[in-house]
Amino acid sequence: MEKFLSKAFALGFSEVVLLDDLSLDCTEEMRAYCDTCPNHGQNWVCPPNCGTLDECRERASEFNQGILVQSITELTPPTERDVYGRLGREHRLRFRELVEVVEPVVTAVLPLASGGCIFCEQCCFPEPCIKPEMKMESLSAFGVDVTALCEQAGLPFSFREDKVYFTALLLVK
């Protein structure tokens, strides 16, 4: 696993932590934030199309190890909305690169990212996903409290005007 952590840093992540004996707490309270998101019901990785919370919980419970990564960027407020979009996209593309390095070497992976999938200009929903091998699920859709997860890993996480934290978790077995 050490080589994966080194690779994650080489890809440009600010923070990388291996989480052993991981048990994700997938809660209704956290998933409820998805209800107000404009992606809700519009793609395959957001509720309700990603499955029920119980189904997400069951999928996550198959994994007990994960690589938690963060992309942290200092900002000078006020920050234009498109800057957040660009930074989030760059983070998810780096995360996809990490998935592609790890996936062939382990039994299974479940990539959980910040926000929705970015690999199609427009999701083909309700038609079947055309890039299921690239799809990355949403931490929020799985009901994961990212703040608590980062605290568990000893990493900072907050919502600030002068710094943005994008977080992703690659579950592995």
N, C-alpha and C positions, 0 to 999 in steps of 0.2 A: 504494500500500500504506500510505502514511502515514495516510490517513484511517481505515483499518481499525485501525491501532494506537491512534489517538486515540479511536476508538469503543470499543475494548476497555477503555481506561482509564475512559472515561465510564460504561461498564457496571459498573464497580466492581472490576476486576481490580487487584491490588496491583502486579504486574509483567507487562510485555508486551515481547516481543522478536521481531523479524523474523529468521528464519533463512534465508539464501540459500545456494544450492549445498548443500542439505541431503541427506544420505544416511543414512537410519536404519539402525542396526545392530540387527537383529531376531534375538535369540539364544534358543536352547533353554534356557539357564540362567535367563534372566528369565521365560520363559513357564512354566517348571516351578513357579513360585510359584502359578500358577493351579490346579495340581492339588489344593491343599489348601483352596481357597476354596469356600465353600458355594454359590456361583453356578455352579461348574463343572458343565457338562452340563445346566443348568437354563434357559438362555435363548439367544437368537440371537447375542449379542455376546461370549460367553465360550466358551472351548474346551469341547468340540471343535467346537461348532456354528458358530463364526465362520470355520472353515476351518483347514487345516493351517498350520503356521508358514511353510512355503514359499509357500502361497497368500497369506498375509498379507504376507509379504516382497515378493511380486510386486506386490500392490496398492499397497503403500507406495512401491515403486521407481518408480512412474509419476509421482511428485511430487518436485520438487527445492527446494521453498520451503515454509516453514511459519510460522505465528504461534504462538509459545509463550506461554501465559498462566498466571499463578499467582494464587491467592487465598490470602493469608497472614493468619492470625488468631492474635493473642496469647491465651493461655489461662491460667487460674488453676487449677493442679492441686489436687486430683484433678478430672478432667473426666468427666462422665457420658457413656456411650457414645452416647446419643441426640443429644448436642451435635455429635459428629463426623458423624453421619448427616445432621443438619440443615445443617451447614456444607458438607458434600459435595454435598448436593442443591442448595443455593443456588449453589454453584460451577458445577455442571453446567447449571443453568437459565440462568445468565449466559452460559455457553459456547454453549448452544443459540441464544441471542439473537445472539451474534457470528456464528455460522454463518449465521443467516438474513439478516444484513446482507451478508456476504461472498459467499455462494453465488450470488446472481443476477448478480454482476458479473464472476466469473471463469469459466474453462472447466470446472473440476471442483474438488470439495473432498472430503477424507476427514477427518472429525472423530474424533480419538482422545482419550478422556477418562480420568480416574481412575475406576476402578470400572466397573460395568456401566451399562446403559441404565436410565433412570428414568421413561420416558414412558407406561408402562402400569402399572396397579396390580399386575398380575401378568402376566408374559410369557406369550404364547399358545403358546410352544414346547410341543409339536413342530409345531403348526399354523403356517402361514406368518405371518410378521410382519405385524401389522395397521397399523403406522406406520413402514414402511421409510424414508420420507423424513425422519423425525426421529431415527432410530437413530444412536447414537454408539458406535463401537467402543471397546474397551479398550486402553490403552497396554500393559498387561501381557499381554493376549492376543496382541498383535503382537510380544511379546518385547522391548519397548523398556526399556532401563535408564534410568529417569527421572532418577536421580542423575547419570549421565554426561551425559544430554541437557541438564540444567540447568547442569552445569559448563561444557559447550560454549557455552552461551548466557550464561555469566557470572552465573547466578542461584543463590541459595542453595536448598538442599533438604536436609531431614533429618527424622528422626523424633524429636520431642522432646515432653516433657510440657507445656512452657510455650508451644509454638507449633506450629500445624498448617499444612502446605503442601499445597494441592490444585493439581495441575498438569494442563494439557490442551494438546494440540497440534492446530492446524487445518492440515492439509496442503492446499496450494492449487496449482493450475496454471491 
